[in-house]
Amino acid sequence: MQVSALPEAMNTHAGTMPGGATPALASIALEALRDAALQPAPFPYVIVPHFVRPAASDAISADFPKIDHAGSFPLQSLTYGPAFRRFMADLQSPEMTQFVSEKFGTDLRPYPTMVTVRGQSKAADGKIHTDSRTKLYTALIYMNEAWESPVGRLRLLSSPTDLNAIIAEVPPAQGTLLVFENVPTAWHGFESFAGPRRVIQLNWVTSEDVVRREQRRHRFSAFVKRLIGRR
């Protein structure tokens, strides 16, 4: 799907306040996203360390949903505390959409967002893939307090078959943000890892119908996983 280019009026850091200041959100550092370098090839992406504000990280981690099974869970199906709720509000705020739009030079304001959360990884996860075509842009925010394992690190790839054709590797350390445009060659995956692996996925998608359909699908999948986990 073709996304409109950024209007000229918005392409001048319209997200800044008088005097050039960046609007402050409690949990995320939009100024870090603004200042990070966009990598244009082989597909557009940006990696932002320390995107989650250190002052907010501990409370967000404490309020992170308890997820005992592998898989993606829709935000609406989870229980979590107030700090995580504020974090989700910041991620889905107009300011976040505006700064991502500015970074990639495209207007994402007309498109709805969708959030899913992972808390666990199974050994079969991480196979090379691209996201579904209904997802225009993907943002991944990692919330693991420490990551010492050499595996389980997301790799952006130049090949659909070779996990070692690495463009960039993103350690899932607490507060790291990755955003990429979901073009047909946006291959990614990671070496097999089983265990806790906290990541929030935020997508700008083509329509509200996609949001409703994906939420139904994820809810059913989450229900089955929980049912199996009780056996």
FIBAZA-426848 format. One record per atom (N, C-alpha, C, O): residue in three letters; x negated, y, z negated. Coordinates in steps of 0.05 Angstrom, whole numbers, padded with zeros to 5 digits, always signed. Example, Ala and Ser with C-alpha at 12.3 -4.5 7.8 and 13.67 -1.06 7.14 Angstrom:
ala-00264-00114-00156 ala-00246-00090-00156 ala-00264-00066-00156 ala-00285-00066-00169 ser-00257-00045-00142 ser-00273-00021-00143 ser-00258+00001-00157 ser-00268+00023-00161 
//
This chain:
met-00017-00024+00000 met+00000+00000+00000 met-00017+00025+00000 met-00036+00027-00016 gln-00011+00044+00017 gln-00026+00069+00019 gln-00018+00088-00003 gln+00006+00094-00006 val-00037+00097-00019 val-00032+00116-00040 val-00040+00144-00031 val-00061+00147-00017 ser-00024+00164-00037 ser-00029+00191-00027 ser-00054+00202-00039 ser-00062+00196-00062 ala-00068+00218-00023 ala-00091+00232-00033 ala-00083+00253-00054 ala-00060+00260-00056 leu-00102+00261-00069 leu-00097+00279-00091 leu-00090+00307-00080 leu-00105+00317-00063 pro-00068+00319-00088 pro-00061+00346-00079 pro-00084+00365-00087 pro-00096+00362-00108 glu-00088+00385-00070 glu-00110+00404-00075 glu-00107+00418-00102 glu-00126+00423-00116 ala-00082+00424-00109 ala-00077+00438-00134 ala-00085+00422-00158 ala-00091+00433-00179 met-00085+00396-00155 met-00092+00378-00177 met-00122+00371-00177 met-00133+00361-00197 asn-00135+00376-00154 asn-00162+00367-00151 asn-00183+00387-00160 asn-00204+00390-00148 thr-00176+00401-00181 thr-00194+00421-00192 thr-00195+00419-00223 thr-00196+00439-00237 his-00195+00394-00232 his-00194+00389-00261 his-00169+00403-00274 his-00172+00417-00294 ala-00146+00398-00261 ala-00121+00408-00272 ala-00116+00398-00300 ala-00100+00409-00315 gly-00129+00376-00307 gly-00126+00365-00334 gly-00141+00380-00355 gly-00138+00373-00379 thr-00156+00400-00347 thr-00170+00415-00368 thr-00152+00438-00378 thr-00134+00446-00365 met-00159+00446-00402 met-00144+00468-00415 met-00159+00494-00409 met-00181+00494-00399 pro-00146+00517-00416 pro-00160+00543-00412 pro-00188+00543-00424 pro-00192+00533-00446 gly-00207+00554-00409 gly-00234+00554-00418 gly-00249+00529-00410 gly-00273+00526-00416 gly-00236+00511-00395 gly-00250+00487-00385 gly-00250+00463-00404 gly-00263+00443-00398 ala-00237+00465-00427 ala-00237+00443-00446 ala-00219+00420-00436 ala-00200+00425-00421 thr-00227+00396-00444 thr-00211+00372-00437 thr-00190+00368-00459 thr-00196+00370-00482 pro-00165+00361-00451 pro-00145+00355-00471 pro-00154+00332-00489 pro-00163+00312-00479 ala-00151+00336-00515 ala-00160+00316-00534 ala-00138+00297-00542 ala-00117+00305-00551 leu-00143+00271-00537 leu-00125+00250-00547 leu-00139+00236-00570 leu-00164+00233-00570 ala-00124+00226-00589 ala-00136+00217-00614 ala-00154+00192-00610 ala-00174+00190-00624 ser-00147+00175-00591 ser-00161+00149-00590 ser-00179+00146-00566 ser-00197+00129-00567 ile-00176+00162-00545 ile-00192+00158-00521 ile-00207+00184-00513 ile-00197+00206-00518 ala-00231+00180-00502 ala-00248+00203-00495 ala-00245+00208-00465 ala-00261+00198-00449 leu-00226+00225-00458 leu-00222+00231-00429 leu-00247+00245-00418 leu-00252+00243-00394 glu-00261+00260-00435 glu-00285+00273-00425 glu-00307+00253-00416 glu-00322+00259-00398 ala-00307+00229-00429 ala-00326+00209-00420 ala-00318+00198-00393 ala-00336+00192-00376 leu-00292+00194-00388 leu-00283+00186-00362 leu-00289+00207-00341 leu-00298+00201-00319 arg-00284+00232-00348 arg-00290+00255-00329 arg-00319+00255-00321 arg-00325+00260-00298 asp-00337+00250-00340 asp-00366+00253-00335 asp-00379+00228-00323 asp-00401+00230-00313 ala-00365+00205-00324 ala-00377+00180-00314 ala-00379+00181-00284 ala-00362+00193-00270 ala-00399+00168-00273 ala-00404+00168-00244 ala-00386+00147-00230 ala-00386+00124-00238 leu-00372+00156-00210 leu-00356+00137-00194 leu-00374+00123-00174 leu-00389+00136-00160 gln-00372+00097-00173 gln-00387+00081-00154 gln-00369+00075-00131 gln-00349+00061-00134 pro-00375+00084-00107 pro-00356+00082-00084 pro-00357+00056-00069 pro-00338+00050-00054 ala-00378+00040-00072 ala-00381+00016-00055 ala-00391-00007-00073 ala-00405-00003-00093 pro-00384-00032-00065 pro-00368-00039-00042 pro-00338-00035-00046 pro-00323-00038-00027 phe-00330-00028-00070 phe-00303-00018-00075 phe-00305+00002-00098 phe-00323+00000-00114 pro-00287+00021-00099 pro-00290+00043-00119 pro-00285+00032-00147 pro-00265+00019-00153 tyr-00304+00039-00165 tyr-00301+00032-00193 tyr-00317+00051-00210 tyr-00335+00065-00201 val-00309+00052-00236 val-00324+00068-00255 val-00325+00052-00282 val-00305+00040-00290 ile-00348+00053-00295 ile-00352+00040-00321 ile-00357+00062-00341 ile-00375+00079-00337 val-00343+00062-00363 val-00345+00083-00383 val-00349+00071-00411 val-00331+00062-00424 pro-00375+00070-00420 pro-00380+00061-00448 pro-00368+00081-00468 pro-00366+00105-00462 his-00361+00072-00491 his-00351+00089-00513 his-00327+00106-00505 his-00324+00129-00513 phe-00310+00094-00488 phe-00285+00108-00480 phe-00266+00110-00503 phe-00251+00130-00506 val-00265+00089-00520 val-00249+00090-00544 val-00265+00106-00565 val-00288+00099-00570 arg-00253+00125-00577 arg-00267+00142-00596 arg-00276+00125-00621 arg-00260+00111-00632 pro-00301+00128-00628 pro-00311+00112-00652 pro-00294+00116-00677 pro-00290+00098-00692 ala-00285+00141-00681 ala-00269+00146-00705 ala-00242+00131-00705 ala-00231+00127-00726 ala-00233+00122-00681 ala-00208+00108-00680 ala-00211+00078-00677 ala-00192+00063-00681 ser-00235+00069-00671 ser-00239+00041-00664 ser-00232+00021-00687 ser-00219+00001-00682 asp-00241+00027-00711 asp-00236+00008-00733 asp-00206+00004-00738 asp-00197-00018-00743 ala-00191+00027-00738 ala-00163+00025-00743 ala-00149+00010-00720 ala-00130-00006-00725 ile-00157+00015-00695 ile-00145+00001-00673 ile-00151-00029-00675 ile-00133-00045-00670 ser-00175-00036-00682 ser-00182-00065-00685 ser-00166-00078-00707 ser-00157-00100-00703 ala-00162-00064-00729 ala-00147-00075-00751 ala-00118-00079-00743 ala-00104-00097-00753 asp-00107-00062-00725 asp-00079-00063-00717 asp-00075-00078-00691 asp-00053-00078-00680 phe-00096-00090-00680 phe-00094-00105-00655 phe-00075-00128-00659 phe-00075-00141-00680 pro-00059-00134-00639 pro-00040-00156-00641 pro-00054-00183-00647 pro-00076-00188-00637 lys-00042-00199-00663 lys-00052-00226-00669 lys-00045-00244-00646 lys-00021-00250-00642 ile-00064-00253-00631 ile-00060-00270-00608 ile-00076-00296-00611 ile-00101-00294-00612 asp-00063-00318-00613 asp-00076-00343-00619 asp-00080-00361-00594 asp-00094-00381-00596 his-00069-00352-00572 his-00070-00369-00548 his-00081-00353-00525 his-00080-00329-00524 ala-00094-00367-00506 ala-00104-00355-00482 ala-00081-00345-00464 ala-00058-00354-00467 gly-00087-00326-00447 gly-00067-00316-00428 gly-00061-00287-00433 gly-00069-00275-00454 ser-00047-00274-00414 ser-00039-00246-00416 ser-00012-00244-00428 ser+00007-00258-00420 phe-00008-00226-00447 phe+00017-00222-00460 phe+00027-00193-00456 phe+00011-00174-00460 pro+00052-00189-00447 pro+00062-00162-00443 pro+00063-00148-00469 pro+00069-00159-00490 leu+00057-00122-00468 leu+00056-00106-00493 leu+00082-00108-00508 leu+00082-00109-00533 gln+00105-00109-00494 gln+00131-00109-00507 gln+00136-00135-00523 gln+00154-00136-00540 ser+00121-00156-00518 ser+00125-00182-00531 ser+00108-00184-00557 ser+00110-00205-00570 leu+00092-00164-00563 leu+00072-00166-00584 leu+00079-00149-00608 leu+00094-00130-00606 thr+00069-00157-00631 thr+00072-00141-00656 thr+00044-00129-00663 thr+00024-00144-00663 tyr+00044-00104-00670 tyr+00019-00091-00676 tyr+00024-00066-00694 tyr+00047-00058-00698 gly+00002-00055-00704 gly+00004-00033-00723 gly+00004-00006-00710 gly+00002-00004-00686 pro+00006+00015-00727 pro+00009+00043-00716 pro-00015+00053-00701 pro-00011+00068-00682 ala-00039+00046-00709 ala-00062+00056-00694 ala-00063+00044-00666 ala-00070+00058-00647 phe-00056+00019-00663 phe-00056+00007-00637 phe-00033+00019-00620 phe-00036+00023-00596 arg-00011+00025-00633 arg+00012+00038-00619 arg+00004+00065-00608 arg+00011+00072-00585 arg-00011+00081-00624 arg-00020+00107-00614 arg-00040+00103-00591 arg-00040+00119-00572 phe-00057+00083-00593 phe-00076+00077-00572 phe-00061+00071-00546 phe-00069+00081-00525 met-00040+00054-00547 met-00025+00048-00523 met-00011+00073-00512 met-00010+00076-00487 ala-00002+00090-00529 ala+00011+00115-00520 ala-00010+00133-00505 ala-00003+00145-00485 asp-00034+00134-00516 asp-00055+00150-00503 asp-00062+00138-00475 asp-00065+00153-00456 leu-00064+00111-00474 leu-00072+00099-00449 leu-00050+00103-00427 leu-00057+00106-00403 gln-00025+00104-00435 gln-00004+00108-00415 gln+00006+00137-00413 gln+00027+00142-00402 ser-00010+00155-00424 ser-00002+00183-00423 ser-00006+00196-00396 ser-00022+00186-00380 pro+00008+00217-00390 pro+00004+00232-00365 pro-00025+00242-00363 pro-00036+00244-00340 glu-00038+00248-00385 glu-00066+00257-00384 glu-00084+00235-00373 glu-00102+00241-00357 met-00081+00210-00383 met-00097+00188-00373 met-00093+00185-00343 met-00112+00182-00328 thr-00068+00185-00334 thr-00062+00182-00305 thr-00075+00204-00290 thr-00086+00200-00268 gln-00074+00228-00300 gln-00085+00251-00286 gln-00115+00249-00283 gln-00126+00254-00262 phe-00129+00240-00304 phe-00158+00238-00303 phe-00167+00215-00285 phe-00187+00218-00271 val-00153+00193-00285 val-00159+00172-00266 val-00154+00181-00237 val-00170+00175-00219 ser-00132+00195-00233 ser-00126+00206-00207 ser-00149+00224-00197 ser-00157+00222-00174 glu-00158+00242-00214 glu-00179+00260-00207 glu-00205+00245-00201 glu-00219+00252-00182 lys-00211+00225-00217 lys-00236+00210-00213 lys-00236+00196-00186 lys-00257+00195-00173 phe-00213+00184-00178 phe-00213+00169-00154 phe-00202+00185-00130 phe-00201+00174-00107 gly-00194+00210-00134 gly-00185+00226-00112 gly-00159+00217-00100 gly-00155+00219-00076 thr-00141+00205-00116 thr-00116+00195-00107 thr-00094+00202-00127 thr-00100+00205-00151 asp-00070+00205-00118 asp-00048+00214-00136 asp-00033+00190-00147 asp-00016+00178-00133 leu-00038+00183-00172 leu-00024+00161-00185 leu+00000+00169-00201 leu+00014+00152-00212 arg+00006+00195-00202 arg+00029+00204-00218 arg+00056+00192-00210 arg+00072+00188-00228 pro+00061+00186-00184 pro+00087+00174-00178 pro+00091+00145-00187 pro+00113+00134-00185 tyr+00069+00132-00195 tyr+00070+00103-00199 tyr+00072+00096-00229 tyr+00058+00108-00246 pro+00089+00076-00235 pro+00091+00068-00263 pro+00067+00052-00272 pro+00051+00042-00256 thr+00064+00050-00299 thr+00042+00034-00310 thr+00053+00010-00324 thr+00077+00008-00332 met+00036-00010-00328 met+00043-00035-00341 met+00019-00044-00357 met-00004-00042-00348 val+00024-00053-00382 val+00002-00061-00399 val+00006-00091-00408 val+00028-00099-00415 thr-00016-00106-00406 thr-00017-00133-00417 thr-00041-00135-00435 thr-00060-00119-00432 val-00041-00153-00454 val-00062-00155-00474 val-00071-00185-00475 val-00055-00203-00474 arg-00097-00188-00478 arg-00109-00215-00482 arg-00124-00214-00509 arg-00137-00194-00515 gly-00123-00236-00523 gly-00138-00238-00547 gly-00156-00263-00548 gly-00175-00264-00564 gln-00151-00282-00530 gln-00167-00306-00529 gln-00173-00313-00500 gln-00158-00307-00482 ser-00196-00326-00496 ser-00203-00337-00469 ser-00207-00367-00471 ser-00217-00377-00491 lys-00198-00380-00450 lys-00203-00410-00449 lys-00224-00415-00428 lys-00230-00398-00411 ala-00235-00439-00428 ala-00258-00445-00411 ala-00251-00442-00381 ala-00268-00437-00365 ala-00225-00446-00374 ala-00217-00445-00346 ala-00213-00416-00336 ala-00210-00412-00312 asp-00214-00397-00355 asp-00210-00369-00346 asp-00236-00359-00332 asp-00257-00371-00334 gly-00232-00336-00319 gly-00255-00323-00307 gly-00262-00330-00278 gly-00281-00320-00267 lys-00245-00347-00266 lys-00250-00354-00238 lys-00248-00329-00220 lys-00233-00310-00226 ile-00264-00328-00199 ile-00265-00305-00181 ile-00237-00301-00169 ile-00224-00319-00159 his-00228-00276-00169 his-00202-00269-00158 his-00201-00239-00152 his-00218-00224-00161 thr-00180-00231-00139 thr-00172-00203-00137 thr-00144-00201-00150 thr-00130-00221-00152 asp-00137-00177-00159 asp-00111-00174-00171 asp-00089-00173-00150 asp-00095-00169-00126 ser-00064-00178-00158 ser-00042-00178-00139 ser-00039-00151-00125 ser-00047-00130-00136 arg-00029-00152-00101 arg-00028-00128-00084 arg-00008-00107-00095 arg-00008-00084-00087 thr+00009-00115-00114 thr+00028-00096-00126 thr+00014-00078-00147 thr+00025-00058-00156 lys-00011-00086-00154 lys-00027-00070-00172 lys-00045-00052-00156 lys-00062-00061-00141 leu-00042-00026-00159 leu-00057-00007-00143 leu-00085-00002-00155 leu-00105-00002-00141 tyr-00085+00003-00181 tyr-00110+00007-00196 tyr-00108-00009-00222 tyr-00087-00012-00234 thr-00132-00019-00230 thr-00133-00035-00255 thr-00153-00021-00274 thr-00175-00013-00266 ala-00145-00018-00299 ala-00163-00009-00320 ala-00164-00031-00341 ala-00144-00042-00350 leu-00188-00038-00349 leu-00193-00057-00370 leu-00208-00043-00393 leu-00228-00030-00389 ile-00197-00046-00417 ile-00209-00034-00441 ile-00215-00057-00460 ile-00197-00071-00469 tyr-00241-00060-00467 tyr-00250-00082-00484 tyr-00251-00073-00513 tyr-00259-00051-00519 met-00243-00091-00531 met-00241-00084-00559 met-00253-00106-00576 met-00241-00115-00596 asn-00277-00116-00569 asn-00291-00136-00584 asn-00313-00122-00601 asn-00330-00108-00590 glu-00312-00127-00627 glu-00330-00112-00645 glu-00360-00117-00639 glu-00376-00099-00642 ala-00366-00141-00630 ala-00393-00147-00622 ala-00392-00168-00600 ala-00374-00185-00601 trp-00410-00168-00582 trp-00411-00188-00561 trp-00439-00196-00555 trp-00454-00183-00541 glu-00447-00219-00567 glu-00474-00228-00565 glu-00477-00251-00544 glu-00499-00258-00536 ser-00454-00263-00536 ser-00455-00285-00517 ser-00465-00275-00490 ser-00457-00254-00481 pro-00481-00291-00477 pro-00490-00284-00449 pro-00468-00289-00429 pro-00471-00280-00406 val-00447-00303-00436 val-00425-00309-00417 val-00400-00293-00426 val-00400-00280-00447 gly-00379-00294-00409 gly-00355-00280-00415 gly-00357-00250-00408 gly-00339-00235-00416 arg-00377-00242-00394 arg-00381-00214-00385 arg-00370-00211-00357 arg-00380-00224-00339 leu-00351-00193-00354 leu-00339-00190-00327 leu-00359-00181-00307 leu-00375-00163-00311 arg-00358-00195-00284 arg-00376-00188-00261 arg-00359-00177-00238 arg-00340-00190-00230 leu-00367-00154-00228 leu-00356-00144-00203 leu-00373-00155-00181 leu-00398-00154-00182 leu-00361-00166-00160 leu-00375-00183-00141 leu-00372-00173-00112 leu-00353-00160-00105 ser-00392-00181-00096 ser-00391-00175-00067 ser-00383-00199-00051 ser-00384-00199-00027 ser-00375-00221-00065 ser-00368-00246-00051 ser-00344-00259-00065 ser-00342-00257-00090 pro-00326-00271-00050 pro-00304-00285-00062 pro-00310-00313-00071 pro-00293-00327-00083 thr-00335-00322-00067 thr-00343-00349-00074 thr-00367-00352-00092 thr-00373-00373-00103 asp-00382-00330-00095 asp-00408-00332-00109 asp-00408-00314-00134 asp-00408-00289-00132 leu-00407-00326-00157 leu-00406-00312-00182 leu-00433-00297-00188 leu-00434-00281-00206 asn-00453-00304-00173 asn-00479-00290-00177 asn-00483-00267-00157 asn-00505-00255-00157 ala-00463-00262-00140 ala-00465-00239-00122 ala-00456-00214-00137 ala-00435-00202-00130 ile-00472-00206-00156 ile-00463-00186-00176 ile-00469-00158-00166 ile-00491-00151-00158 ile-00448-00141-00168 ile-00450-00113-00163 ile-00456-00099-00190 ile-00474-00082-00192 ala-00440-00107-00210 ala-00444-00096-00237 ala-00432-00116-00257 ala-00414-00131-00250 glu-00444-00116-00281 glu-00434-00134-00302 glu-00425-00116-00325 glu-00438-00097-00333 val-00401-00122-00335 val-00389-00106-00356 val-00387-00122-00382 val-00370-00139-00384 pro-00405-00117-00401 pro-00402-00131-00427 pro-00377-00122-00441 pro-00370-00098-00441 pro-00362-00141-00452 pro-00336-00134-00464 pro-00339-00122-00492 pro-00325-00130-00511 ala-00357-00103-00495 ala-00363-00090-00520 ala-00341-00070-00527 ala-00327-00059-00510 gln-00337-00066-00553 gln-00316-00049-00563 gln-00316-00021-00550 gln-00337-00007-00550 gly-00293-00013-00539 gly-00290+00014-00529 gly-00298+00018-00500 gly-00296+00040-00490 thr-00308-00003-00486 thr-00316+00000-00458 thr-00292+00000-00440 thr-00274-00017-00442 leu-00292+00018-00421 leu-00271+00020-00401 leu-00282+00014-00373 leu-00304+00023-00366 leu-00267-00002-00358 leu-00273-00006-00329 leu-00247+00001-00314 leu-00226-00008-00322 val-00250+00017-00293 val-00227+00023-00276 val-00236+00017-00247 val-00258+00025-00239 phe-00220+00003-00231 phe-00227-00001-00203 phe-00202+00000-00186 phe-00179-00006-00195 glu-00206+00007-00161 glu-00185+00007-00141 glu-00181-00022-00131 glu-00200-00036-00125 asn-00156-00031-00131 asn-00150-00059-00124 asn-00148-00062-00094 asn-00126-00065-00083 val-00171-00061-00080 val-00172-00065-00052 val-00176-00095-00047 val-00183-00110-00066 pro-00172-00105-00022 pro-00174-00134-00017 pro-00202-00146-00023 pro-00204-00170-00027 thr-00223-00129-00025 thr-00249-00140-00031 thr-00258-00135-00060 thr-00282-00137-00066 ala-00239-00128-00078 ala-00246-00122-00105 ala-00248-00148-00121 ala-00232-00153-00140 trp-00267-00165-00114 trp-00270-00191-00127 trp-00283-00188-00154 trp-00301-00171-00158 his-00274-00204-00174 his-00286-00203-00200 his-00281-00229-00215 his-00262-00244-00208 gly-00297-00235-00235 gly-00294-00259-00250 gly-00316-00259-00272 gly-00332-00240-00274 phe-00317-00281-00288 phe-00338-00283-00308 phe-00344-00312-00313 phe-00328-00330-00308 glu-00368-00316-00324 glu-00376-00343-00331 glu-00359-00354-00353 glu-00351-00339-00372 ser-00353-00379-00352 ser-00335-00392-00371 ser-00341-00386-00400 ser-00364-00388-00408 phe-00320-00378-00414 phe-00323-00372-00443 phe-00297-00381-00456 phe-00275-00375-00447 ala-00299-00394-00479 ala-00276-00401-00495 ala-00279-00389-00523 ala-00299-00394-00537 gly-00259-00374-00531 gly-00259-00362-00557 gly-00246-00334-00557 gly-00235-00326-00536 pro-00248-00319-00579 pro-00236-00293-00580 pro-00249-00274-00559 pro-00273-00272-00557 arg-00232-00260-00544 arg-00241-00241-00524 arg-00219-00221-00520 arg-00200-00226-00504 arg-00221-00199-00533 arg-00200-00179-00534 arg-00202-00159-00510 arg-00223-00147-00507 val-00181-00157-00495 val-00181-00138-00472 val-00153-00129-00467 val-00134-00145-00467 ile-00150-00103-00462 ile-00125-00091-00454 ile-00126-00086-00424 ile-00146-00074-00414 gln-00106-00094-00409 gln-00105-00088-00380 gln-00082-00068-00375 gln-00059-00074-00381 leu-00090-00046-00363 leu-00071-00025-00355 leu-00071-00024-00325 leu-00092-00021-00313 asn-00047-00026-00313 asn-00045-00025-00284 asn-00025-00003-00276 asn-00005+00002-00289 trp-00033+00011-00254 trp-00014+00028-00240 trp-00003+00011-00217 trp-00018+00001-00201 val+00023+00007-00216 val+00036-00012-00198 val+00054+00002-00179 val+00061+00026-00182 thr+00063-00012-00158 thr+00077+00000-00136 thr+00106+00010-00143 thr+00115+00028-00130 ser+00119-00003-00163 ser+00147+00005-00168 ser+00155-00006-00196 ser+00142-00023-00208 glu+00177+00005-00206 glu+00189-00005-00231 glu+00198-00033-00228 glu+00198-00048-00248 asp+00206-00042-00204 asp+00214-00070-00200 asp+00191-00089-00207 asp+00195-00110-00218 val+00167-00080-00199 val+00144-00097-00205 val+00140-00099-00236 val+00135-00121-00246 val+00143-00077-00250 val+00141-00077-00279 val+00161-00097-00291 val+00153-00114-00307 arg+00186-00095-00283 arg+00206-00113-00294 arg+00201-00142-00287 arg+00203-00160-00304 arg+00193-00147-00262 arg+00188-00175-00254 arg+00164-00186-00269 arg+00165-00209-00278 glu+00142-00171-00271 glu+00118-00180-00285 glu+00124-00184-00315 glu+00114-00204-00327 gln+00139-00167-00327 gln+00146-00170-00355 gln+00162-00196-00360 gln+00157-00210-00379 arg+00181-00202-00342 arg+00196-00227-00344 arg+00178-00251-00341 arg+00180-00270-00356 arg+00160-00250-00321 arg+00142-00272-00317 arg+00123-00276-00340 arg+00119-00299-00349 his+00112-00254-00350 his+00093-00257-00373 his+00107-00266-00398 his+00096-00282-00414 arg+00132-00256-00402 arg+00147-00265-00426 arg+00152-00295-00425 arg+00149-00308-00446 phe+00160-00305-00402 phe+00165-00334-00400 phe+00140-00349-00404 phe+00139-00370-00418 ser+00118-00340-00392 ser+00092-00354-00395 ser+00083-00353-00424 ser+00073-00373-00434 ala+00086-00330-00437 ala+00078-00328-00465 ala+00095-00347-00482 ala+00084-00359-00501 phe+00121-00349-00477 phe+00138-00367-00492 phe+00129-00395-00489 phe+00128-00410-00509 val+00122-00404-00465 val+00113-00431-00460 val+00087-00436-00475 val+00084-00457-00487 lys+00068-00417-00474 lys+00043-00421-00487 lys+00046-00423-00517 lys+00033-00440-00530 arg+00063-00407-00529 arg+00068-00409-00557 arg+00082-00435-00565 arg+00075-00447-00586 leu+00100-00444-00548 leu+00114-00469-00553 leu+00094-00492-00552 leu+00095-00510-00570 ile+00077-00492-00533 ile+00056-00514-00531 ile+00037-00512-00555 ile+00029-00533-00565 gly+00031-00488-00563 gly+00013-00484-00586 gly+00023-00495-00612 gly+00008-00501-00630 arg+00050-00498-00614 arg+00062-00508-00639 arg+00061-00538-00641 arg+00066-00549-00662 arg+00056-00551-00618 arg+00058-00580-00618 arg+00033-00593-00631 arg+00031-00617-00632 
//
